[in-house]
C-alpha cells in the first residue's frame, strides 16, 4: 500500500506524547498493508518537535513551518495536511483522537472526500480488506468498521496502543512548503489550566471526584491525596458542570479517555458516560456512600464509606507507607 | 440572524445498550428515542441568539421519518420550522454533511449550530465535514459564543484538552456545541401545542441529488470485554493493604 502519514500534535513547540501511540497504530497498519510511516510537523519554530518525532522510528519527518502555524487553527491545518497528502500520495493519515485530531481530521475528510474512523482501538485484516475497531455508544459497543476509498483517515485512542519508543536513530527531517489559509478564522486567546501534576492522559495514578465531593473547596482534600500518590486529578461531568473543576479534568465519553494503573473514584456514582472514560484502567478503586452505586460494578476494590472520613485516612496511611 | 440547527435522534443514552445476538446492530425495541443531548444544547443556543438578535431558527434532521418526533421536540422548545430529509440509517458522516450542505445553501443560513457528537455513533465529525464542504470557518466544542464586528463575526470559546481556547470565526460559520454552553430548556405545554402546527417540510433524499454511497460502513457490533468488578473492602486499612500487597500499585 501507499505510505502512511502521522500528523504530530504539539502545543506551541512542545511535543505531545499522545503522538507516540499514534505512531504505533500507524506502524501496525504498515505491518498489515506495507508502506512506510512518515511524520508531519506543522508549526512555527517547531524544529525540536520534529527532532523528537525523528527518533520514534519513522522513515522521515516532514516539517512545514510558517507564522500561520504559530497558533493551531483547524482550517489552516486541514488545508496544509491535504496539500502534503496529495503531494506525497499518502494512502492513510493518522492523528491522535484528542481535541486536536478530532477538530481538524473531519475537516480533512470533507476536503478530500475521504473516509474517517475516529477513536480507533484496533486494526485487523479480513482477507485483503482492512477493518478498524472503534468504540460506540459510550464504549458499550465496539464497532467493526470498513473504510472505502483513499486516503484512509484515522484518529487513534491513545490508551489502546502502546507508545512508540523515543530517542532512537534520527530519521531525516525534510522541510516542506505548504500554504496556510486560516479561511476566516483567527486565534484570540488560550486559558491553560495550570498544574504541576502529571497530565490526565499520561498519569500512572488518577484521583477523580464527582458529585459526592459537594463543593469546590473539598477538592483540596483530593489534591492532598493526589500529591501523596503523584497522581493527576480527574472529575465527573457533575463536578465540572457544578463549576468545582475545570472542563479539561472531565473523564468520560465526551471528556478524556484514561487508562491509568490506578484510578480512584471518589463520590462518583458511575454513570455510563463516566465509565466510558475510565473502565479500561488497570485497577479501579471506588469510594461511595451509596452501596448501590454502579461504579462498584467495575471497581476492583469498592469501599462503602463517607469519603470525607475515608480520604483523610488514606492520606495518613500514604504518609505512613512513605515514611516506612 | 438565520440559524440552522442540525439535530439527530438517538436512543436514550441513560438506557443500557444491548447488542443484537448476531452482532448486526443495537436492540432498539422499547428504547425511547430522544434528541441527542449535544443537539439540544445547539437548539437552546440558537433560541437564545434569536432572542437577542431576532431572526429565524430552522431545525433540520437527516434520517427516517420517525425522527419527526424529535424534530417536534425542538419545535416545542421554540424553533420556528423544520426540514426532515427522509433517508435510511445507513448514511455515513460524509453523506449526512453533504446533504446538510444542500439544505444550508437552500436556506441561506448565516450560522449552523450542531452538537459536537451524537452519543450513539460517537463520531464527532459531521459539523467539521460540513464546514469543509461549504468552505466555511469552523469552531468546534463551543462553551461560549459571542458576536462581534456588528454580528459579522463570532468569538467562540472552545473546550480543548489543556483548558479553554477562544477563536474568532467570520460568519457564515459552523459551530459545534459542547456541554457547558448552556442548559437546554424544557418544552412548555403551550410550546408543545404550538409545535404541532409549525411547518415541518419532508424532503425525499433522492430529490437533493447528493451521492450518499457510504465510504464508512459499520459491519458489526460486539460487546466490549467485560470487567470483573464488584470486589469490596471493609475499611481504608484493608484497601491500602490490598493496593500495596495484592495489586501492587502503591
Boltz contact constraints between the chains, C-beta under 6 A:
constraints:
  - contact:
      token1: [A, 74]
      token2: [B, 138]
      max_distance: 6.0
  - contact:
      token1: [A, 98]
      token2: [B, 161]
      max_distance: 6.0
  - contact:
      token1: [A, 99]
      token2: [B, 160]
      max_distance: 6.0
  - contact:
      token1: [A, 99]
      token2: [B, 161]
      max_distance: 6.0
  - contact:
      token1: [A, 102]
      token2: [B, 124]
      max_distance: 6.0
  - contact:
      token1: [A, 103]
      token2: [B, 140]
      max_distance: 6.0
  - contact:
      token1: [A, 106]
      token2: [B, 125]
      max_distance: 6.0
  - contact:
      token1: [A, 106]
      token2: [B, 128]
      max_distance: 6.0
  - contact:
      token1: [A, 106]
      token2: [B, 129]
      max_distance: 6.0
  - contact:
      token1: [A, 107]
      token2: [B, 128]
      max_distance: 6.0
  - contact:
      token1: [A, 107]
      token2: [B, 132]
      max_distance: 6.0
  - contact:
      token1: [A, 109]
      token2: [B, 129]
      max_distance: 6.0
  - contact:
      token1: [A, 110]
      token2: [B, 129]
      max_distance: 6.0
  - contact:
      token1: [A, 110]
      token2: [B, 132]
      max_distance: 6.0
  - contact:
      token1: [A, 110]
      token2: [B, 133]
      max_distance: 6.0
  - contact:
      token1: [A, 111]
      token2: [B, 132]
      max_distance: 6.0
  - contact:
      token1: [A, 115]
      token2: [B, 215]
      max_distance: 6.0
  - contact:
      token1: [A, 115]
      token2: [B, 216]
      max_distance: 6.0
  - contact:
      token1: [A, 118]
      token2: [B, 123]
      max_distance: 6.0
  - contact:
      token1: [A, 118]
      token2: [B, 124]
      max_distance: 6.0
  - contact:
      token1: [A, 136]
      token2: [B, 121]
      max_distance: 6.0
  - contact:
      token1: [A, 136]
      token2: [B, 122]
      max_distance: 6.0
  - contact:
      token1: [A, 137]
      token2: [B, 17]
      max_distance: 6.0
  - contact:
      token1: [A, 137]
      token2: [B, 120]
      max_distance: 6.0
  - contact:
      token1: [A, 140]
      token2: [B, 17]
      max_distance: 6.0
  - contact:
      token1: [A, 141]
      token2: [B, 17]
      max_distance: 6.0
  - contact:
      token1: [A, 141]
      token2: [B, 19]
      max_distance: 6.0
  - contact:
      token1: [A, 141]
      token2: [B, 221]
      max_distance: 6.0
  - contact:
      token1: [A, 142]
      token2: [B, 222]
      max_distance: 6.0
  - contact:
      token1: [A, 142]
      token2: [B, 224]
      max_distance: 6.0
  - contact:
      token1: [A, 143]
      token2: [B, 218]
      max_distance: 6.0
  - contact:
      token1: [A, 143]
      token2: [B, 221]
      max_distance: 6.0
  - contact:
      token1: [A, 144]
      token2: [B, 219]
      max_distance: 6.0
  - contact:
      token1: [A, 144]
      token2: [B, 220]
      max_distance: 6.0
  - contact:
      token1: [A, 145]
      token2: [B, 218]
      max_distance: 6.0
  - contact:
      token1: [A, 146]
      token2: [B, 217]
      max_distance: 6.0
  - contact:
      token1: [A, 146]
      token2: [B, 219]
      max_distance: 6.0
  - contact:
      token1: [A, 147]
      token2: [B, 216]
      max_distance: 6.0
  - contact:
      token1: [A, 148]
      token2: [B, 215]
      max_distance: 6.0
  - contact:
      token1: [A, 149]
      token2: [B, 215]
      max_distance: 6.0
  - contact:
      token1: [A, 183]
      token2: [B, 137]
      max_distance: 6.0
  - contact:
      token1: [A, 184]
      token2: [B, 137]
      max_distance: 6.0
  - contact:
      token1: [A, 184]
      token2: [B, 170]
      max_distance: 6.0
  - contact:
      token1: [A, 185]
      token2: [B, 137]
      max_distance: 6.0
  - contact:
      token1: [A, 185]
      token2: [B, 167]
      max_distance: 6.0
  - contact:
      token1: [A, 185]
      token2: [B, 169]
      max_distance: 6.0
  - contact:
      token1: [A, 186]
      token2: [B, 168]
      max_distance: 6.0
  - contact:
      token1: [A, 187]
      token2: [B, 167]
      max_distance: 6.0
  - contact:
      token1: [A, 188]
      token2: [B, 155]
      max_distance: 6.0
  - contact:
      token1: [A, 188]
      token2: [B, 166]
      max_distance: 6.0
  - contact:
      token1: [A, 188]
      token2: [B, 167]
      max_distance: 6.0
  - contact:
      token1: [A, 188]
      token2: [B, 168]
      max_distance: 6.0
  - contact:
      token1: [A, 189]
      token2: [B, 166]
      max_distance: 6.0
  - contact:
      token1: [A, 190]
      token2: [B, 165]
      max_distance: 6.0
  - contact:
      token1: [A, 191]
      token2: [B, 163]
      max_distance: 6.0
  - contact:
      token1: [A, 191]
      token2: [B, 164]
      max_distance: 6.0
  - contact:
      token1: [A, 192]
      token2: [B, 162]
      max_distance: 6.0
  - contact:
      token1: [A, 192]
      token2: [B, 163]
      max_distance: 6.0
  - contact:
      token1: [A, 193]
      token2: [B, 163]
      max_distance: 6.0
  - contact:
      token1: [A, 247]
      token2: [B, 159]
      max_distance: 6.0
  - contact:
      token1: [A, 248]
      token2: [B, 161]
      max_distance: 6.0
  - contact:
      token1: [A, 248]
      token2: [B, 163]
      max_distance: 6.0
  - contact:
      token1: [A, 261]
      token2: [B, 249]
      max_distance: 6.0
  - contact:
      token1: [A, 262]
      token2: [B, 249]
      max_distance: 6.0
  - contact:
      token1: [A, 279]
      token2: [B, 227]
      max_distance: 6.0
  - contact:
      token1: [A, 283]
      token2: [B, 247]
      max_distance: 6.0
  - contact:
      token1: [A, 283]
      token2: [B, 249]
      max_distance: 6.0
  - contact:
      token1: [A, 297]
      token2: [B, 229]
      max_distance: 6.0
  - contact:
      token1: [A, 297]
      token2: [B, 230]
      max_distance: 6.0
  - contact:
      token1: [A, 298]
      token2: [B, 227]
      max_distance: 6.0
  - contact:
      token1: [A, 298]
      token2: [B, 229]
      max_distance: 6.0
  - contact:
      token1: [A, 299]
      token2: [B, 229]
      max_distance: 6.0
  - contact:
      token1: [A, 300]
      token2: [B, 231]
      max_distance: 6.0
  - contact:
      token1: [A, 301]
      token2: [B, 231]
      max_distance: 6.0
  - contact:
      token1: [A, 301]
      token2: [B, 233]
      max_distance: 6.0
  - contact:
      token1: [A, 301]
      token2: [B, 239]
      max_distance: 6.0
  - contact:
      token1: [A, 301]
      token2: [B, 242]
      max_distance: 6.0
  - contact:
      token1: [A, 302]
      token2: [B, 232]
      max_distance: 6.0
  - contact:
      token1: [A, 303]
      token2: [B, 233]
      max_distance: 6.0
  - contact:
      token1: [A, 303]
      token2: [B, 239]
      max_distance: 6.0
  - contact:
      token1: [A, 310]
      token2: [B, 236]
      max_distance: 6.0
  - contact:
      token1: [A, 313]
      token2: [B, 236]
      max_distance: 6.0
  - contact:
      token1: [A, 314]
      token2: [B, 236]
      max_distance: 6.0
  - contact:
      token1: [A, 317]
      token2: [B, 240]
      max_distance: 6.0
